[in-house]
């Protein structure tokens, strides 16, 4: 089954690539690896919510935001390598969570990205990962996710 078919089966549509908000490109590939820049949970060019997880943003909403970040990262990868069907493995996920003081649930939030990648790619979606709490993220985003993938 193609990745596009799997996304459709999951009720998901690959969005347009989110335009950079500074001096970078959404993704770069080299020697069989592709790296995304940090992807925010933008929907149609806007942030659905802002704030810190554990204060203004619930962990459940942040989980959904991490899923959206991963979907945005897949769009950037699709544009960079020509087809998501070329991905042979999700190698690494790095998730940043804008965290209120005392919030320690970063791994559960970043599971939003990890779970989506597992649903889309199966065993090839299993990956190494970091989930990091930070004070602030660009544009007030609660979550930011970046991916490293292998492709053929």
MOJO-V766189 format. One record per run of one state. SS is the DSSP state (h for helix, s for strand, l for the rest). FROM is the first residue (numbers start at 1). LEN is the number of residues. If there is no record, write none. Layout:
ss:SS from:FROM len:LEN
ss:SS from:FROM len:LEN
This chain:
ss:l from:1 len:2
ss:h from:3 len:7
ss:l from:10 len:17
ss:s from:27 len:4
ss:l from:31 len:2
ss:s from:33 len:4
ss:l from:37 len:2
ss:s from:39 len:2
ss:l from:41 len:1
ss:s from:42 len:2
ss:l from:44 len:2
ss:s from:46 len:2
ss:l from:48 len:5
ss:s from:53 len:1
ss:l from:54 len:3
ss:s from:57 len:1
ss:l from:58 len:1
ss:h from:59 len:23
ss:l from:82 len:2
ss:h from:84 len:3
ss:s from:87 len:13
ss:l from:100 len:6
ss:h from:106 len:20
ss:l from:126 len:2
ss:s from:128 len:7
ss:l from:135 len:3
ss:h from:138 len:3
ss:l from:141 len:2
ss:s from:143 len:9
ss:l from:152 len:1
